[in-house]
Amino acid sequence: MAEALLAPVPADQGDREEDRSWIPSHGAIARLTEAIRALLFPAGPRGPKELAEEARKAVSRRLSEIREDLARQIALTISHRCEATPGPCPSCREQAREKAVAFLRLLPDLREALVQDLDAALYGDPAAKSRQEIVACYPGFLAITVYRAAHALHLMGIRLIPRMMTEYAHSLTGIDIHPGARIGESFFIDHGTGVVIGETTRIGDRVRIYQGVTLGALSLPSHQIDRFRDRRRHPTIENDVVIYANATLLGKNAVVGDRSVIGASVWITEPVPPDTKVLLKQPESIRIARRVSRGSREEVRP
């Protein structure tokens, strides 16, 4: 039994089978993700100059820690295709360090984008009383924060880590955003549970979506999967669109034009022109018969 369990999983193209163990641990990626979140919105003290200086020192220390930790994790993923030695070689480590530094330089821009997402939540949800509340409590904002960091790493060509980061956020929030998706400014996910945003999805600016929305791909026969791995398979959502709960939009032909509203629980696989409202047919009223006395019934309408 032990030998059967130790049998290697077939290596992917370009990977060395003996290096399959060089994969970042989920725990390490979870800690890294939380450190990045804390760095983007540090809970530093405000007030006297001395306290502000302490906050700056704390952020500087955290930057150094993240740089070293991220570089270690990136080196592991680079080593998958390194022919020098099992595990990260000096060249792998140098490349990883350069990528980690490049990522940290993007953090001010990521924070600026996230502040716009914060404002979209604050002005899109009357229940939101402050930006601090949104950062601390809103699962949609947590998922967007992790997505934006993971997407930056994805664009740098880093393997595994971006996907592990967004799957960590998925496990916390029930919101599944692939790091390869492209999402514009001022994005708001309200409530969020069950939202799915696929790899090749394109989302414009000032888009708002609600819980249970799927921006997915149409199912394909297994023999066609490889043909579509690097091709567009998911919807395009243009600017100022609202998509209500449990709507399902599938395939690259599902292009929703500017300022359109997609109602709850609809199924869309075709283009929607700009300024269009898509709704289900008016449902019939439900009538419930309730016994109120022997031999008689009262009709109750919801």
TASULSUL-V921312 format. One record per backbone hydrogen bond with DSSP energy under -0.5 kcal/mol. CO is the residue of the C=O (numbers start at 1). NH is the residue of the N-H. E is the energy in kcal/mol with one decimal. If there is no record, write none. Layout:
# TASULSUL-V921312
<<CO/NH/E> <CO/NH/E>>
This chain:
# TASULSUL-V921312
<<1/5/-2.2> <2/6/-1.7> <3/7/-0.6> <4/7/-0.8> <12/15/-2.1> <15/17/-0.6> <16/19/-2.0> <17/20/-1.4> <19/22/-1.9> <21/23/-2.2> <25/29/-2.1> <26/30/-2.5> <27/31/-2.3> <28/32/-2.2> <29/33/-2.7> <30/34/-2.3> <31/35/-2.1> <32/36/-2.3> <33/37/-2.4> <34/38/-2.4> <35/39/-1.8> <36/40/-2.1> <37/41/-1.7> <39/42/-0.7> <42/44/-1.2> <48/52/-1.9> <49/53/-2.3> <50/54/-1.9> <51/55/-2.1> <52/56/-2.1> <53/57/-2.1> <54/58/-2.3> <55/59/-2.3> <56/60/-2.3> <57/61/-2.4> <58/62/-2.2> <59/63/-2.5> <60/64/-2.0> <61/65/-2.3> <62/66/-2.7> <63/67/-2.5> <64/68/-2.1> <65/69/-2.5> <66/70/-3.3> <67/71/-2.0> <68/72/-1.9> <69/73/-2.1> <70/74/-2.8> <71/75/-2.4> <72/76/-1.6> <73/77/-1.6> <74/78/-2.5> <75/79/-2.0> <77/80/-0.9> <78/81/-1.6> <79/82/-1.1> <80/16/-1.3> <89/93/-2.4> <90/94/-2.2> <91/95/-2.6> <92/96/-2.5> <93/97/-2.4> <94/98/-2.2> <95/99/-2.2> <96/100/-2.4> <97/101/-2.4> <98/102/-2.3> <99/103/-2.3> <100/104/-2.2> <101/105/-1.7> <102/106/-0.6> <103/106/-1.5> <104/107/-1.2> <106/110/-2.3> <107/111/-2.9> <108/112/-2.1> <109/113/-2.2> <110/114/-2.3> <111/115/-2.3> <112/116/-1.5> <113/117/-1.7> <114/118/-2.6> <115/119/-2.3> <116/120/-2.0> <117/121/-1.9> <118/122/-2.7> <119/123/-2.7> <121/125/-1.3> <125/128/-1.9> <127/129/-0.6> <130/134/-1.5> <131/135/-2.5> <132/136/-2.2> <133/137/-2.5> <134/138/-1.8> <137/139/-0.6> <138/142/-1.9> <139/143/-2.5> <140/144/-2.2> <141/145/-2.7> <142/146/-2.3> <143/147/-2.4> <144/148/-2.8> <145/149/-1.8> <146/150/-2.8> <147/151/-3.4> <148/152/-1.6> <149/153/-1.7> <150/154/-2.6> <151/155/-2.5> <152/156/-0.8> <153/156/-0.6> <153/158/-1.8> <154/157/-1.8> <159/161/-3.6> <160/164/-2.6> <161/165/-2.3> <162/166/-2.2> <163/167/-2.1> <164/168/-1.7> <165/169/-2.1> <166/170/-2.2> <167/171/-2.1> <168/172/-1.3> <169/173/-2.3> <170/174/-2.7> <174/176/-0.5> <174/194/-1.8> <175/177/-0.7> <176/178/-0.5> <176/197/-3.0> <178/181/-1.7> <181/183/-0.6> <182/203/-3.0> <185/206/-2.7> <188/190/-0.6> <188/209/-2.3> <190/192/-2.5> <190/211/-0.5> <192/195/-2.3> <193/212/-1.3> <195/176/-3.0> <196/215/-3.1> <197/178/-2.5> <198/201/-1.6> <201/182/-2.5> <202/237/-3.6> <203/184/-1.4> <204/184/-0.9> <205/240/-2.7> <207/188/-2.1> <208/243/-2.4> <209/190/-2.6> <210/213/-1.3> <211/246/-1.9> <213/196/-2.6> <213/215/-0.5> <214/216/-0.6> <214/249/-3.0> <215/198/-2.5> <216/251/-2.1> <221/224/-2.1> <222/225/-1.0> <224/227/-0.6> <224/228/-0.8> <225/228/-1.4> <226/229/-0.9> <228/231/-1.4> <233/251/-0.5> <235/202/-1.9> <236/238/-0.6> <236/256/-2.8> <237/204/-2.6> <238/241/-0.7> <239/259/-2.5> <241/208/-2.4> <242/262/-2.9> <243/210/-1.7> <244/247/-1.4> <245/265/-1.8> <247/214/-2.4> <248/268/-2.8> <249/216/-2.1> <251/254/-1.3> <253/255/-1.9> <254/236/-1.8> <254/256/-0.6> <255/257/-0.6> <255/272/-3.1> <256/238/-2.5> <257/260/-1.5> <258/275/-2.7> <260/242/-1.8> <261/263/-0.6> <261/278/-2.7> <262/244/-3.0> <263/266/-1.1> <266/248/-3.0> <268/250/-2.5> <272/257/-2.6> <273/276/-0.6> <276/261/-2.6> <276/278/-0.5> <277/279/-0.6> <278/263/-3.2> <286/302/-0.9> <288/300/-2.5> <290/298/-2.9> <293/296/-2.1> <296/292/-0.8> <296/293/-0.8> <298/290/-2.5> <300/288/-2.1>>
